[in-house]
């Protein structure tokens, strides 16, 4: 079976590996490359791939602020936490903030 160049909404969601519901949400909130022909949305396979490739993760951080490399590793789990072992907690072993604490998803 050959890949089609023009996709309907079901095929486009499948290409991106997301549910139809999630795809629709992104379609209406982002500047996704698409055309509405009659009552149906149509998508170029290549344009969708290029659109995903052009995105940057930092765009999803609160206020688009740049994140320093040391901040990315600030909230990583220690080997003890990763293995699910718990022991005495002192100031050095207090639970850390969630890695996504500073992220903001626009509605």
NUVO-634087 format. One record per residue (C-alpha): residue number from 1; x, y, z; residue in three letters. Coordinates in nm, 2 decimals, m for minus. Each point is the difference from the previous one (the first is absolute). Layout:
BEGIN
NODE   seq        X        Y        Z   type
NODE   NUM        X        Y        Z    ALA
...
END
This chain:
BEGIN
NODE   seq        X        Y        Z   type
NODE     1     0.00     0.00     0.00    UNK
NODE     2     0.14     0.34    m0.10    UNK
NODE     3    m0.01     0.30     0.24    UNK
NODE     4    m0.24     0.26    m0.10    UNK
NODE     5     0.12     0.36    m0.03    UNK
NODE     6    m0.34     0.15     0.11    UNK
NODE     7    m0.15    m0.13     0.33    UNK
NODE     8    m0.34     0.03     0.16    UNK
NODE     9    m0.02     0.07     0.38    UNK
NODE    10     0.01    m0.37     0.10    UNK
NODE    11     0.31    m0.06    m0.21    UNK
NODE    12     0.17     0.31     0.12    UNK
NODE    13    m0.06    m0.09     0.37    UNK
NODE    14     0.14    m0.34    m0.07    UNK
NODE    15     0.31     0.14    m0.17    UNK
NODE    16     0.07     0.21     0.31    UNK
NODE    17    m0.09    m0.29     0.23    UNK
NODE    18    m0.27     0.18     0.20    UNK
NODE    19    m0.37    m0.05     0.06    UNK
NODE    20    m0.25     0.18    m0.22    UNK
NODE    21    m0.11     0.20     0.31    UNK
NODE    22     0.36     0.12     0.07    UNK
NODE    23     0.06     0.07    m0.37    UNK
NODE    24    m0.32     0.22    m0.02    UNK
NODE    25     0.11     0.19     0.31    UNK
NODE    26     0.34     0.08    m0.15    UNK
NODE    27    m0.16     0.08    m0.34    UNK
NODE    28    m0.21     0.27     0.16    UNK
NODE    29     0.27     0.14     0.24    UNK
NODE    30     0.31    m0.01    m0.21    UNK
NODE    31     0.10     0.13    m0.34    UNK
NODE    32    m0.01    m0.34    m0.16    UNK
NODE    33     0.03    m0.02    m0.38    UNK
NODE    34    m0.34    m0.10    m0.13    UNK
NODE    35    m0.28     0.08    m0.24    UNK
NODE    36    m0.38    m0.03     0.05    UNK
NODE    37    m0.16    m0.12    m0.32    UNK
NODE    38    m0.37     0.00     0.04    UNK
NODE    39    m0.07    m0.16     0.33    UNK
NODE    40     0.33    m0.20     0.02    UNK
NODE    41     0.35     0.09     0.11    UNK
NODE    42     0.28    m0.11    m0.23    UNK
NODE    43     0.37    m0.02     0.09    UNK
NODE    44     0.32    m0.03    m0.20    UNK
NODE    45     0.21    m0.29     0.14    UNK
NODE    46     0.32     0.19    m0.07    UNK
NODE    47    m0.13     0.33     0.16    UNK
NODE    48    m0.10    m0.18     0.32    UNK
NODE    49     0.34    m0.17     0.02    UNK
NODE    50     0.17     0.34    m0.06    UNK
NODE    51    m0.23     0.17     0.26    UNK
NODE    52     0.09    m0.25     0.27    UNK
NODE    53     0.37     0.02    m0.08    UNK
NODE    54    m0.01     0.38     0.02    UNK
NODE    55    m0.14     0.00     0.35    UNK
NODE    56     0.22     0.07     0.30    UNK
NODE    57    m0.06    m0.14     0.35    UNK
NODE    58     0.10     0.33     0.16    UNK
NODE    59    m0.31     0.16    m0.15    UNK
NODE    60    m0.21    m0.20     0.26    UNK
NODE    61     0.18     0.13     0.30    UNK
NODE    62    m0.17     0.28     0.20    UNK
NODE    63     0.04     0.33    m0.17    UNK
NODE    64     0.23    m0.16    m0.26    UNK
NODE    65     0.29     0.06     0.24    UNK
NODE    66     0.33    m0.17    m0.08    UNK
NODE    67     0.09    m0.28     0.24    UNK
NODE    68     0.36    m0.04     0.10    UNK
NODE    69     0.16    m0.35    m0.02    UNK
NODE    70     0.04    m0.02     0.37    UNK
NODE    71    m0.37     0.07     0.05    UNK
NODE    72    m0.09    m0.30    m0.23    UNK
NODE    73     0.18    m0.23     0.24    UNK
NODE    74    m0.10     0.17     0.32    UNK
NODE    75    m0.31    m0.22     0.05    UNK
NODE    76     0.14    m0.34    m0.10    UNK
NODE    77    m0.06    m0.28     0.24    UNK
NODE    78     0.29    m0.15     0.19    UNK
NODE    79     0.08    m0.37    m0.06    UNK
NODE    80    m0.16    m0.07     0.34    UNK
NODE    81    m0.33     0.17    m0.11    UNK
NODE    82     0.00    m0.17    m0.33    UNK
NODE    83     0.02    m0.34     0.16    UNK
NODE    84    m0.29     0.08     0.22    UNK
NODE    85     0.20    m0.04     0.32    UNK
NODE    86    m0.09     0.23     0.28    UNK
NODE    87     0.19     0.06     0.31    UNK
NODE    88     0.05     0.28     0.24    UNK
NODE    89    m0.06     0.34    m0.15    UNK
NODE    90     0.23     0.28     0.09    UNK
NODE    91     0.03     0.35    m0.16    UNK
NODE    92     0.22    m0.15    m0.28    UNK
NODE    93    m0.26    m0.26    m0.08    UNK
NODE    94    m0.32     0.20     0.00    UNK
NODE    95    m0.23    m0.07    m0.29    UNK
NODE    96     0.08     0.23    m0.29    UNK
NODE    97    m0.24     0.21    m0.20    UNK
NODE    98    m0.16    m0.16    m0.31    UNK
NODE    99     0.21     0.03    m0.31    UNK
NODE   100    m0.29     0.16    m0.18    UNK
NODE   101    m0.07     0.25     0.28    UNK
NODE   102     0.09     0.30    m0.21    UNK
NODE   103    m0.17    m0.10    m0.31    UNK
NODE   104    m0.32     0.16    m0.12    UNK
NODE   105    m0.23    m0.14    m0.27    UNK
NODE   106    m0.21     0.27    m0.16    UNK
NODE   107    m0.37    m0.07    m0.03    UNK
END
